[in-house]
Amino acid sequence: METGCLLRHQIIENLISQHTDDVADAAIHRWELLAAKIISIIGEGGFNALYTRSAFLARSTFSWLPANPLSTHTDARFADLKKSMEGQTPALASAADRLLLITLTDILASLIGEDLTTRILRSAWGNDAASVSGQESKHEQ
């Protein structure tokens, strides 16, 4: 069980470390892909509840994150998150993105399990997430 958690966190860490220049745009792109996959499984209301809870928890560390994290317009769902990230240093924006993603996936994994959560990440983020899991499997053997 712990290995799955570490793998999920490693996937997130790897994806965030790939984009050090345009942190806000890369973060929003990741969130849009992940939201689409999660919404297809548990619906928009389910995703909104997960994301809102994750943002609430992350605000204790990053108080500059938006208090109302989701826009009512689904085509600009993460507009406030992007705006708040653009006002921070790349390192700080990346750290907040990492915490948000880990918090959301921790909550999701507690509800549906590690394996399914990791599969959702792989499905949402494609080859970038799959390459990390392949590397992890080689290290475990």
N, C-alpha and C positions, 0 to 999 in steps of 0.2 A: 504494500500500500504506500509506503513512504517513497519508494522509487517512482511511482506515478506522480506524486506530488512534486518531487524534484524534477522530473521530466517536464511537467507542465510549467514549472517556474523557469526551467532552462530554456524552453521554447520561447517564453515571453522575453527573457533576458537577451537571447540571441537576436530576436526580431528588433528589439529596441536599440541594441548596440549597432545594428546595421545602418541606422539613420541618425547621424549626428548633426547634419546640417539643417535640414528642414524638419525639425522635430514635430512641430504642431501639425503640419500637413500629413506626415507619415503616421502620427498617432491617430488622427481622425480617420485616415484610410483604414488602418487596422480595426478601429472601433466600428466603422461602417460594415466591413466584411464580417466581423464577429457578430454584430447585431443581427445582420441578415440571417446568419445560420441559427442563432439562438431563437429568433422570432419564428423561424420556420418550424421549430420544435415546440416551443412553449407559448407562442403568441406574443404580440406586442406588449400587452399588459404585463406578462411575466417578465419579459426583458426589462421593461421600464422599472418594475419593482426591484429587480436585481441590480440594475445600474444605479438607481436612486439610492439604494441602501449602500452600495459600494462607495458612491461619491460622498455620502454622509459620513461614512467611516474614515475615508481618506482626508476629509476636511479637518480632522483633528490634527493631522500632520501638515497638510498644505491648506492653510486657511484661505488662500487666494482662489481655490477651486470654486466654481459657481455654486451658489446656494440652491438654485433651481437648475439642476444639471441638464435637463432635457428640454429642447424646444418643442412646442406643440406642432411644428411643421416637420413631418418625417423626412422631407428632403434636406432639411438643415438641422437634424436631430442633435448634432454635437457642436452647433455654432458657438454656444457659450463656452464650452470646453476649449475649443480652438482659440477663441479670443483670450481666454485667461492664460492659456499656454504661451501664446505669442508675446505676452507681457513679461515672461520669465526668461531666465537664462536657459540655454539648451539643456544643461545638466539638471537644472531644477525641474524643467518641464518633463524631461525623460524620467526623472525619479517619481514624479507624480503619476505619470502614465503607467509606469511599472507597478506602483502601489495600487492604482485603480484596477489594472488588469489582474493582478494577483488576488486582490480582494474579491473581485467578481468571480474569478474562476474557483477560488476557495469556497465561496458560498455555493456556486453551481455544483462543484464536486461533492459537497456535503449532501446535496439533494439528489443527484443522479449518478454519482460515482466517478472515480478517477478515470476509468477507461473511456467512458462515454464523453466526459469533459475533454480529454486529450484528443479523442476523435473529432470532436467539434472544432477544436483549435486547428487540427490538421486540415480539416475540410475548409475552414474559413480562410486560412492563411497559406494553403497550398504547399508548394515545394519547400519554402523557407522553413515551415514548421516540420515537414517530413524529414528534411535533412538533419535537423537536430535530433529527432527521435532515432534515426538510423545510427547516428554517432553514439548515442546513449546505449543502444543495443550492443554495439561492438565493444564498448567499455565494460558491459556487464558480463560478457562471456569469458 
